[in-house]
Amino acid sequence: MSALDVMGLAAGVLFGVGAIAAVIRIIRGPTILDRALATDVLLAIAMCGLAAEMAVNRHTDTLVVLLVLALFAIVGSIAIARFIGKEDES
């Protein structure tokens, strides 16, 4: 097992722990802002995981998936912010 494999495994474990913590925060809440932030964190972890996989395997095959995830993260954050803004006015 090379040093690159060990580093990839360590990164995978840390990304997994972060993802589990984000999912717990999505489930437990308590507010919609907590859930929205945890969803953003989960998307960021997924993007970092894909980027790490691309770096370890030295390819760019999943770059399109990475860009689509970034687009969803931005659009989702904006949509939630607008929803919360309209809710506060009422």
Biopython code that builds the backbone (N, CA, C, O; Angstrom):
import numpy as np
from Bio.PDB.StructureBuilder import StructureBuilder

atoms = [
    (1, "MET", "N", (0.862, -1.170, 0.000)),
    (1, "MET", "CA", (0.000, 0.000, 0.000)),
    (1, "MET", "C", (0.912, 1.238, 0.000)),
    (1, "MET", "O", (1.753, 1.409, 0.882)),
    (2, "SER", "N", (0.723, 2.081, -0.999)),
    (2, "SER", "CA", (1.580, 3.257, -1.124)),
    (2, "SER", "C", (1.066, 4.397, -0.245)),
    (2, "SER", "O", (-0.027, 4.336, 0.316)),
    (3, "ALA", "N", (1.886, 5.428, -0.148)),
    (3, "ALA", "CA", (1.514, 6.592, 0.674)),
    (3, "ALA", "C", (0.284, 7.283, 0.098)),
    (3, "ALA", "O", (-0.544, 7.808, 0.842)),
    (4, "LEU", "N", (0.166, 7.283, -1.228)),
    (4, "LEU", "CA", (-0.997, 7.908, -1.864)),
    (4, "LEU", "C", (-2.280, 7.151, -1.522)),
    (4, "LEU", "O", (-3.330, 7.762, -1.323)),
    (5, "ASP", "N", (-2.195, 5.833, -1.454)),
    (5, "ASP", "CA", (-3.363, 5.035, -1.071)),
    (5, "ASP", "C", (-3.772, 5.306, 0.371)),
    (5, "ASP", "O", (-4.961, 5.393, 0.678)),
    (6, "VAL", "N", (-2.784, 5.440, 1.255)),
    (6, "VAL", "CA", (-3.074, 5.717, 2.662)),
    (6, "VAL", "C", (-3.723, 7.086, 2.808)),
    (6, "VAL", "O", (-4.688, 7.242, 3.556)),
    (7, "MET", "N", (-3.196, 8.076, 2.097)),
    (7, "MET", "CA", (-3.772, 9.421, 2.149)),
    (7, "MET", "C", (-5.197, 9.432, 1.579)),
    (7, "MET", "O", (-6.077, 10.107, 2.115)),
    (8, "GLY", "N", (-5.417, 8.697, 0.511)),
    (8, "GLY", "CA", (-6.761, 8.600, -0.057)),
    (8, "GLY", "C", (-7.735, 7.948, 0.907)),
    (8, "GLY", "O", (-8.879, 8.384, 1.033)),
    (9, "LEU", "N", (-7.283, 6.907, 1.587)),
    (9, "LEU", "CA", (-8.124, 6.230, 2.571)),
    (9, "LEU", "C", (-8.432, 7.154, 3.747)),
    (9, "LEU", "O", (-9.567, 7.206, 4.219)),
    (10, "ALA", "N", (-7.426, 7.878, 4.217)),
    (10, "ALA", "CA", (-7.637, 8.811, 5.330)),
    (10, "ALA", "C", (-8.613, 9.917, 4.936)),
    (10, "ALA", "O", (-9.489, 10.285, 5.718)),
    (11, "ALA", "N", (-8.460, 10.439, 3.733)),
    (11, "ALA", "CA", (-9.381, 11.479, 3.258)),
    (11, "ALA", "C", (-10.796, 10.924, 3.151)),
    (11, "ALA", "O", (-11.757, 11.601, 3.516)),
    (12, "GLY", "N", (-10.931, 9.707, 2.659)),
    (12, "GLY", "CA", (-12.251, 9.091, 2.551)),
    (12, "GLY", "C", (-12.924, 8.906, 3.899)),
    (12, "GLY", "O", (-14.126, 9.134, 4.038)),
    (13, "VAL", "N", (-12.147, 8.491, 4.892)),
    (13, "VAL", "CA", (-12.703, 8.316, 6.234)),
    (13, "VAL", "C", (-13.154, 9.661, 6.804)),
    (13, "VAL", "O", (-14.240, 9.761, 7.376)),
    (14, "LEU", "N", (-12.322, 10.693, 6.649)),
    (14, "LEU", "CA", (-12.684, 12.009, 7.170)),
    (14, "LEU", "C", (-13.894, 12.590, 6.445)),
    (14, "LEU", "O", (-14.760, 13.195, 7.076)),
    (15, "PHE", "N", (-13.962, 12.413, 5.132)),
    (15, "PHE", "CA", (-15.141, 12.867, 4.394)),
    (15, "PHE", "C", (-16.384, 12.108, 4.854)),
    (15, "PHE", "O", (-17.463, 12.690, 4.964)),
    (16, "GLY", "N", (-16.236, 10.826, 5.119)),
    (16, "GLY", "CA", (-17.366, 10.032, 5.599)),
    (16, "GLY", "C", (-17.868, 10.492, 6.956)),
    (16, "GLY", "O", (-19.077, 10.580, 7.174)),
    (17, "VAL", "N", (-16.950, 10.787, 7.871)),
    (17, "VAL", "CA", (-17.336, 11.270, 9.198)),
    (17, "VAL", "C", (-18.047, 12.618, 9.070)),
    (17, "VAL", "O", (-19.060, 12.853, 9.729)),
    (18, "GLY", "N", (-17.518, 13.499, 8.224)),
    (18, "GLY", "CA", (-18.163, 14.796, 8.013)),
    (18, "GLY", "C", (-19.543, 14.656, 7.402)),
    (18, "GLY", "O", (-20.468, 15.378, 7.773)),
    (19, "ALA", "N", (-19.685, 13.725, 6.465)),
    (19, "ALA", "CA", (-20.983, 13.512, 5.831)),
    (19, "ALA", "C", (-22.006, 12.967, 6.831)),
    (19, "ALA", "O", (-23.167, 13.374, 6.815)),
    (20, "ILE", "N", (-21.580, 12.058, 7.690)),
    (20, "ILE", "CA", (-22.487, 11.524, 8.710)),
    (20, "ILE", "C", (-22.933, 12.634, 9.660)),
    (20, "ILE", "O", (-24.108, 12.709, 10.022)),
    (21, "ALA", "N", (-22.003, 13.492, 10.061)),
    (21, "ALA", "CA", (-22.362, 14.606, 10.941)),
    (21, "ALA", "C", (-23.339, 15.559, 10.254)),
    (21, "ALA", "O", (-24.264, 16.063, 10.891)),
    (22, "ALA", "N", (-23.139, 15.807, 8.961)),
    (22, "ALA", "CA", (-24.057, 16.687, 8.229)),
    (22, "ALA", "C", (-25.444, 16.056, 8.111)),
    (22, "ALA", "O", (-26.451, 16.751, 8.250)),
    (23, "VAL", "N", (-25.509, 14.768, 7.860)),
    (23, "VAL", "CA", (-26.809, 14.095, 7.759)),
    (23, "VAL", "C", (-27.532, 14.126, 9.102)),
    (23, "VAL", "O", (-28.748, 14.310, 9.148)),
    (24, "ILE", "N", (-26.793, 13.949, 10.188)),
    (24, "ILE", "CA", (-27.422, 14.036, 11.514)),
    (24, "ILE", "C", (-28.004, 15.425, 11.728)),
    (24, "ILE", "O", (-29.107, 15.559, 12.259)),
    (25, "ARG", "N", (-27.276, 16.460, 11.322)),
    (25, "ARG", "CA", (-27.782, 17.830, 11.478)),
    (25, "ARG", "C", (-28.994, 18.066, 10.577)),
    (25, "ARG", "O", (-29.907, 18.796, 10.963)),
    (26, "ILE", "N", (-29.022, 17.466, 9.388)),
    (26, "ILE", "CA", (-30.193, 17.599, 8.510)),
    (26, "ILE", "C", (-31.412, 16.961, 9.174)),
    (26, "ILE", "O", (-32.511, 17.514, 9.118)),
    (27, "ILE", "N", (-31.224, 15.819, 9.792)),
    (27, "ILE", "CA", (-32.343, 15.110, 10.417)),
    (27, "ILE", "C", (-32.822, 15.822, 11.683)),
    (27, "ILE", "O", (-34.026, 15.975, 11.891)),
    (28, "ARG", "N", (-31.891, 16.254, 12.522)),
    (28, "ARG", "CA", (-32.259, 16.812, 13.824)),
    (28, "ARG", "C", (-32.664, 18.277, 13.784)),
    (28, "ARG", "O", (-33.415, 18.727, 14.649)),
    (29, "GLY", "N", (-32.187, 19.027, 12.802)),
    (29, "GLY", "CA", (-32.596, 20.433, 12.681)),
    (29, "GLY", "C", (-31.946, 21.312, 13.712)),
    (29, "GLY", "O", (-30.719, 21.277, 13.802)),
    (30, "PRO", "N", (-32.627, 22.076, 14.476)),
    (30, "PRO", "CA", (-34.069, 22.190, 14.653)),
    (30, "PRO", "C", (-34.733, 23.182, 13.691)),
    (30, "PRO", "O", (-35.945, 23.115, 13.488)),
    (31, "THR", "N", (-33.957, 24.105, 13.090)),
    (31, "THR", "CA", (-34.583, 25.079, 12.200)),
    (31, "THR", "C", (-34.265, 24.751, 10.751)),
    (31, "THR", "O", (-33.395, 23.929, 10.462)),
    (32, "ILE", "N", (-34.977, 25.399, 9.850)),
    (32, "ILE", "CA", (-34.742, 25.176, 8.434)),
    (32, "ILE", "C", (-33.376, 25.718, 8.013)),
    (32, "ILE", "O", (-32.773, 25.206, 7.069)),
    (33, "LEU", "N", (-32.885, 26.745, 8.701)),
    (33, "LEU", "CA", (-31.558, 27.268, 8.386)),
    (33, "LEU", "C", (-30.461, 26.270, 8.764)),
    (33, "LEU", "O", (-29.464, 26.149, 8.053)),
    (34, "ASP", "N", (-30.640, 25.560, 9.872)),
    (34, "ASP", "CA", (-29.690, 24.507, 10.240)),
    (34, "ASP", "C", (-29.658, 23.420, 9.171)),
    (34, "ASP", "O", (-28.593, 22.949, 8.771)),
    (35, "ARG", "N", (-30.842, 23.037, 8.721)),
    (35, "ARG", "CA", (-30.925, 21.994, 7.694)),
    (35, "ARG", "C", (-30.331, 22.476, 6.369)),
    (35, "ARG", "O", (-29.665, 21.707, 5.676)),
    (36, "ALA", "N", (-30.566, 23.739, 6.011)),
    (36, "ALA", "CA", (-30.019, 24.280, 4.759)),
    (36, "ALA", "C", (-28.497, 24.338, 4.817)),
    (36, "ALA", "O", (-27.823, 23.991, 3.847)),
    (37, "LEU", "N", (-27.959, 24.773, 5.941)),
    (37, "LEU", "CA", (-26.510, 24.835, 6.090)),
    (37, "LEU", "C", (-25.901, 23.439, 6.054)),
    (37, "LEU", "O", (-24.855, 23.240, 5.436)),
    (38, "ALA", "N", (-26.533, 22.480, 6.700)),
    (38, "ALA", "CA", (-26.031, 21.104, 6.685)),
    (38, "ALA", "C", (-26.087, 20.518, 5.279)),
    (38, "ALA", "O", (-25.206, 19.750, 4.892)),
    (39, "THR", "N", (-27.112, 20.872, 4.517)),
    (39, "THR", "CA", (-27.191, 20.413, 3.131)),
    (39, "THR", "C", (-26.064, 21.001, 2.301)),
    (39, "THR", "O", (-25.473, 20.304, 1.476)),
    (40, "ASP", "N", (-25.759, 22.277, 2.509)),
    (40, "ASP", "CA", (-24.630, 22.894, 1.813)),
    (40, "ASP", "C", (-23.316, 22.217, 2.191)),
    (40, "ASP", "O", (-22.462, 21.984, 1.335)),
    (41, "VAL", "N", (-23.159, 21.906, 3.460)),
    (41, "VAL", "CA", (-21.945, 21.219, 3.907)),
    (41, "VAL", "C", (-21.853, 19.837, 3.277)),
    (41, "VAL", "O", (-20.773, 19.414, 2.863)),
    (42, "LEU", "N", (-22.974, 19.133, 3.200)),
    (42, "LEU", "CA", (-22.981, 17.806, 2.594)),
    (42, "LEU", "C", (-22.614, 17.881, 1.115)),
    (42, "LEU", "O", (-21.860, 17.041, 0.621)),
    (43, "LEU", "N", (-23.136, 18.871, 0.409)),
    (43, "LEU", "CA", (-22.763, 19.043, -0.995)),
    (43, "LEU", "C", (-21.284, 19.400, -1.131)),
    (43, "LEU", "O", (-20.616, 18.916, -2.044)),
    (44, "ALA", "N", (-20.770, 20.229, -0.246)),
    (44, "ALA", "CA", (-19.349, 20.581, -0.288)),
    (44, "ALA", "C", (-18.477, 19.353, -0.027)),
    (44, "ALA", "O", (-17.437, 19.185, -0.664)),
    (45, "ILE", "N", (-18.890, 18.506, 0.893)),
    (45, "ILE", "CA", (-18.145, 17.276, 1.171)),
    (45, "ILE", "C", (-18.167, 16.361, -0.050)),
    (45, "ILE", "O", (-17.149, 15.763, -0.400)),
    (46, "ALA", "N", (-19.324, 16.252, -0.695)),
    (46, "ALA", "CA", (-19.413, 15.422, -1.899)),
    (46, "ALA", "C", (-18.495, 15.970, -2.998)),
    (46, "ALA", "O", (-17.826, 15.203, -3.690)),
    (47, "MET", "N", (-18.467, 17.291, -3.153)),
    (47, "MET", "CA", (-17.609, 17.888, -4.176)),
    (47, "MET", "C", (-16.134, 17.666, -3.835)),
    (47, "MET", "O", (-15.336, 17.358, -4.720)),
    (48, "CYS", "N", (-15.770, 17.819, -2.572)),
    (48, "CYS", "CA", (-14.381, 17.583, -2.168)),
    (48, "CYS", "C", (-13.999, 16.112, -2.351)),
    (48, "CYS", "O", (-12.876, 15.805, -2.752)),
    (49, "GLY", "N", (-14.924, 15.216, -2.061)),
    (49, "GLY", "CA", (-14.668, 13.793, -2.268)),
    (49, "GLY", "C", (-14.432, 13.468, -3.727)),
    (49, "GLY", "O", (-13.520, 12.712, -4.064)),
    (50, "LEU", "N", (-15.263, 14.045, -4.604)),
    (50, "LEU", "CA", (-15.058, 13.831, -6.042)),
    (50, "LEU", "C", (-13.738, 14.417, -6.515)),
    (50, "LEU", "O", (-13.034, 13.806, -7.319)),
    (51, "ALA", "N", (-13.404, 15.596, -6.020)),
    (51, "ALA", "CA", (-12.141, 16.224, -6.412)),
    (51, "ALA", "C", (-10.947, 15.404, -5.911)),
    (51, "ALA", "O", (-9.956, 15.249, -6.624)),
    (52, "ALA", "N", (-11.043, 14.886, -4.696)),
    (52, "ALA", "CA", (-9.958, 14.051, -4.171)),
    (52, "ALA", "C", (-9.820, 12.765, -4.988)),
    (52, "ALA", "O", (-8.709, 12.317, -5.272)),
    (53, "GLU", "N", (-10.949, 12.185, -5.359)),
    (53, "GLU", "CA", (-10.904, 10.972, -6.188)),
    (53, "GLU", "C", (-10.281, 11.261, -7.545)),
    (53, "GLU", "O", (-9.518, 10.451, -8.071)),
    (54, "MET", "N", (-10.607, 12.420, -8.109)),
    (54, "MET", "CA", (-10.005, 12.786, -9.396)),
    (54, "MET", "C", (-8.502, 12.993, -9.248)),
    (54, "MET", "O", (-7.740, 12.619, -10.139)),
    (55, "ALA", "N", (-8.063, 13.582, -8.140)),
    (55, "ALA", "CA", (-6.634, 13.819, -7.934)),
    (55, "ALA", "C", (-5.877, 12.509, -7.706)),
    (55, "ALA", "O", (-4.784, 12.320, -8.240)),
    (56, "VAL", "N", (-6.457, 11.612, -6.917)),
    (56, "VAL", "CA", (-5.779, 10.343, -6.631)),
    (56, "VAL", "C", (-5.659, 9.496, -7.898)),
    (56, "VAL", "O", (-4.606, 8.915, -8.162)),
    (57, "ASN", "N", (-6.729, 9.427, -8.673)),
    (57, "ASN", "CA", (-6.729, 8.595, -9.880)),
    (57, "ASN", "C", (-6.247, 9.329, -11.124)),
    (57, "ASN", "O", (-6.157, 8.733, -12.197)),
    (58, "ARG", "N", (-5.939, 10.606, -10.995)),
    (58, "ARG", "CA", (-5.379, 11.424, -12.071)),
    (58, "ARG", "C", (-6.218, 11.378, -13.349)),
    (58, "ARG", "O", (-5.743, 10.996, -14.419)),
    (59, "HIS", "N", (-7.488, 11.783, -13.198)),
    (59, "HIS", "CA", (-8.374, 11.894, -14.349)),
    (59, "HIS", "C", (-9.327, 13.058, -14.129)),
    (59, "HIS", "O", (-9.411, 13.608, -13.030)),
    (60, "THR", "N", (-10.041, 13.425, -15.176)),
    (60, "THR", "CA", (-11.027, 14.507, -15.087)),
    (60, "THR", "C", (-12.392, 14.054, -15.593)),
    (60, "THR", "O", (-13.185, 14.872, -16.061)),
    (61, "ASP", "N", (-12.663, 12.778, -15.503)),
    (61, "ASP", "CA", (-13.920, 12.232, -16.031)),
    (61, "ASP", "C", (-15.142, 12.751, -15.278)),
    (61, "ASP", "O", (-16.203, 12.914, -15.882)),
    (62, "THR", "N", (-15.026, 13.007, -14.004)),
    (62, "THR", "CA", (-16.184, 13.428, -13.208)),
    (62, "THR", "C", (-16.222, 14.934, -12.975)),
    (62, "THR", "O", (-16.910, 15.404, -12.069)),
    (63, "LEU", "N", (-15.493, 15.688, -13.779)),
    (63, "LEU", "CA", (-15.480, 17.134, -13.625)),
    (63, "LEU", "C", (-16.861, 17.735, -13.889)),
    (63, "LEU", "O", (-17.248, 18.698, -13.227)),
    (64, "VAL", "N", (-17.602, 17.186, -14.836)),
    (64, "VAL", "CA", (-18.941, 17.684, -15.140)),
    (64, "VAL", "C", (-19.865, 17.472, -13.939)),
    (64, "VAL", "O", (-20.665, 18.347, -13.609)),
    (65, "VAL", "N", (-19.758, 16.330, -13.294)),
    (65, "VAL", "CA", (-20.570, 16.057, -12.104)),
    (65, "VAL", "C", (-20.222, 17.053, -11.006)),
    (65, "VAL", "O", (-21.108, 17.528, -10.296)),
    (66, "LEU", "N", (-18.957, 17.368, -10.863)),
    (66, "LEU", "CA", (-18.512, 18.341, -9.874)),
    (66, "LEU", "C", (-19.107, 19.714, -10.145)),
    (66, "LEU", "O", (-19.545, 20.394, -9.217)),
    (67, "LEU", "N", (-19.128, 20.122, -11.384)),
    (67, "LEU", "CA", (-19.700, 21.421, -11.745)),
    (67, "LEU", "C", (-21.211, 21.459, -11.538)),
    (67, "LEU", "O", (-21.748, 22.477, -11.103)),
    (68, "VAL", "N", (-21.894, 20.373, -11.840)),
    (68, "VAL", "CA", (-23.352, 20.316, -11.628)),
    (68, "VAL", "C", (-23.676, 20.375, -10.138)),
    (68, "VAL", "O", (-24.630, 21.044, -9.740)),
    (69, "LEU", "N", (-22.898, 19.689, -9.316)),
    (69, "LEU", "CA", (-23.105, 19.764, -7.871)),
    (69, "LEU", "C", (-22.897, 21.184, -7.359)),
    (69, "LEU", "O", (-23.644, 21.645, -6.496)),
    (70, "ALA", "N", (-21.897, 21.880, -7.879)),
    (70, "ALA", "CA", (-21.663, 23.264, -7.475)),
    (70, "ALA", "C", (-22.837, 24.149, -7.887)),
    (70, "ALA", "O", (-23.241, 25.036, -7.135)),
    (71, "LEU", "N", (-23.380, 23.910, -9.070)),
    (71, "LEU", "CA", (-24.538, 24.678, -9.535)),
    (71, "LEU", "C", (-25.743, 24.438, -8.640)),
    (71, "LEU", "O", (-26.439, 25.384, -8.272)),
    (72, "PHE", "N", (-25.997, 23.183, -8.286)),
    (72, "PHE", "CA", (-27.110, 22.876, -7.388)),
    (72, "PHE", "C", (-26.923, 23.527, -6.025)),
    (72, "PHE", "O", (-27.887, 24.011, -5.431)),
    (73, "ALA", "N", (-25.701, 23.543, -5.529)),
    (73, "ALA", "CA", (-25.441, 24.152, -4.227)),
    (73, "ALA", "C", (-25.747, 25.642, -4.252)),
    (73, "ALA", "O", (-26.365, 26.164, -3.324)),
    (74, "ILE", "N", (-25.323, 26.325, -5.296)),
    (74, "ILE", "CA", (-25.554, 27.768, -5.401)),
    (74, "ILE", "C", (-27.040, 28.068, -5.555)),
    (74, "ILE", "O", (-27.586, 28.913, -4.846)),
    (75, "VAL", "N", (-27.687, 27.375, -6.479)),
    (75, "VAL", "CA", (-29.111, 27.623, -6.726)),
    (75, "VAL", "C", (-29.941, 27.266, -5.492)),
    (75, "VAL", "O", (-30.884, 27.982, -5.154)),
    (76, "GLY", "N", (-29.604, 26.180, -4.828)),
    (76, "GLY", "CA", (-30.340, 25.785, -3.626)),
    (76, "GLY", "C", (-30.186, 26.792, -2.504)),
    (76, "GLY", "O", (-31.157, 27.107, -1.815)),
    (77, "SER", "N", (-28.982, 27.301, -2.312)),
    (77, "SER", "CA", (-28.759, 28.300, -1.262)),
    (77, "SER", "C", (-29.531, 29.579, -1.543)),
    (77, "SER", "O", (-30.113, 30.169, -0.633)),
    (78, "ILE", "N", (-29.536, 30.002, -2.781)),
    (78, "ILE", "CA", (-30.272, 31.213, -3.154)),
    (78, "ILE", "C", (-31.776, 31.006, -2.964)),
    (78, "ILE", "O", (-32.465, 31.894, -2.461)),
    (79, "ALA", "N", (-32.284, 29.843, -3.362)),
    (79, "ALA", "CA", (-33.713, 29.568, -3.220)),
    (79, "ALA", "C", (-34.134, 29.554, -1.747)),
    (79, "ALA", "O", (-35.182, 30.095, -1.392)),
    (80, "ILE", "N", (-33.328, 28.945, -0.907)),
    (80, "ILE", "CA", (-33.666, 28.899, 0.513)),
    (80, "ILE", "C", (-33.596, 30.289, 1.126)),
    (80, "ILE", "O", (-34.448, 30.648, 1.939)),
    (81, "ALA", "N", (-32.593, 31.076, 0.749)),
    (81, "ALA", "CA", (-32.479, 32.441, 1.266)),
    (81, "ALA", "C", (-33.683, 33.286, 0.865)),
    (81, "ALA", "O", (-34.192, 34.065, 1.672)),
    (82, "ARG", "N", (-34.140, 33.137, -0.376)),
    (82, "ARG", "CA", (-35.319, 33.885, -0.815)),
    (82, "ARG", "C", (-36.569, 33.423, -0.068)),
    (82, "ARG", "O", (-37.419, 34.237, 0.295)),
    (83, "PHE", "N", (-36.677, 32.123, 0.159)),
    (83, "PHE", "CA", (-37.832, 31.591, 0.888)),
    (83, "PHE", "C", (-37.855, 32.120, 2.320)),
    (83, "PHE", "O", (-38.901, 32.540, 2.814)),
    (84, "ILE", "N", (-36.722, 32.100, 2.970)),
    (84, "ILE", "CA", (-36.649, 32.593, 4.347)),
    (84, "ILE", "C", (-36.907, 34.097, 4.376)),
    (84, "ILE", "O", (-37.548, 34.592, 5.303)),
    (85, "GLY", "N", (-36.418, 34.828, 3.379)),
    (85, "GLY", "CA", (-36.656, 36.265, 3.315)),
    (85, "GLY", "C", (-38.137, 36.606, 3.177)),
    (85, "GLY", "O", (-38.618, 37.545, 3.810)),
    (86, "LYS", "N", (-38.850, 35.859, 2.365)),
    (86, "LYS", "CA", (-40.283, 36.085, 2.204)),
    (86, "LYS", "C", (-41.038, 35.664, 3.453)),
    (86, "LYS", "O", (-42.043, 36.285, 3.797)),
    (87, "GLU", "N", (-40.584, 34.634, 4.134)),
    (87, "GLU", "CA", (-41.227, 34.166, 5.356)),
    (87, "GLU", "C", (-41.085, 35.191, 6.478)),
    (87, "GLU", "O", (-42.000, 35.354, 7.285)),
    (88, "ASP", "N", (-39.948, 35.881, 6.537)),
    (88, "ASP", "CA", (-39.718, 36.873, 7.564)),
    (88, "ASP", "C", (-40.598, 38.118, 7.361)),
    (88, "ASP", "O", (-40.959, 38.775, 8.338)),
    (89, "GLU", "N", (-40.941, 38.444, 6.133)),
    (89, "GLU", "CA", (-41.771, 39.618, 5.849)),
    (89, "GLU", "C", (-43.205, 39.427, 6.312)),
    (89, "GLU", "O", (-43.887, 40.401, 6.629)),
    (90, "SER", "N", (-43.667, 38.192, 6.353)),
    (90, "SER", "CA", (-45.065, 37.916, 6.710)),
    (90, "SER", "C", (-45.343, 38.097, 8.174)),
    (90, "SER", "O", (-46.474, 37.900, 8.616)),
]
sb = StructureBuilder()
sb.init_structure("model")
sb.init_model(0)
sb.init_chain("A")
sb.init_seg("    ")
for serial, (resi, resn, name, xyz) in enumerate(atoms, 1):
    if name == "N":
        sb.init_residue(resn, " ", resi, " ")
    sb.init_atom(name, np.array(xyz, "f"), 0.0, 1.0, " ", f" {name:<3s}", serial, name[0])
structure = sb.get_structure()
